[in-house]
């Protein structure tokens, strides 16, 4: 979350500098290229933390309405789906970053930034999501199921 917060602060600074310098007629090339990279960091790095802390939109009424092994089965399926999704994100982004690194591909902007750098940095964020998915898979416990059964009784 810290990296995302720093990225958000830098993004704000770059945009404000670009607007101010535009009024003075001075080009600010750093903003043009790097705001896009910062947006990628804002998305990639908090994914694991947001998922682990359940600070995202979650549609969990189905496992909460089910009882016992059915609720557990839905939770296992959800965790397996998250693991598959995180794996695909990580491996696709890693292969893309590695190919860009090997080919030496640079941006078309005036700074000619090596494209692999932001791709591989975003890959670290997806690695955190993958690690979180593995941990989530092994933390399905009876306490959550009992809590959900108590929730079901309150809505009935």
C-alpha positions, 0 to 999 in steps of 0.5 A: 500500500505504501508503494501505491500511496507514493505512486499516487502522490507522485502522480498528483505532483506530475500532473500539477507540474505539467499543468503549471509548466504548460502555462509557462510554455515549458514542456514537462516530458516526465509527466507524459510518460511516467503518469501511465507507469504510476497508474499501473503501480497504483493498480498492481501493488495494492491488489494483494493487500486489498484482497487479504484485508477484504477492502474490495467489493465482495459478493459473499452472500452465497457462501454466507447463505449456505451451511457446512460443507457447501459453504466451505466448497464455495470458499475453496472454489473462490480461493482456487479461482483467485489462485488461477487468476493471480497466476495468469496475471503474474506469468503473463506480465512476467513473460511480457516484461522479460521479453521487453527486457531481452528485446530492449524495447523502449517507449516512443516518448521523448525519454525513451524509457526501457519498457521492461522496468515498469512492466517488471515492477508491476509484476512484483505487485502481481507476485504479491497477489499470487502469494496472497492467493496461496495464503488465502487457499490455506486459511479457510477455517471452521471459524469463518464457516461458523461466523457465516452460519451465525450471520445466516440466522440473523437474516432469517 
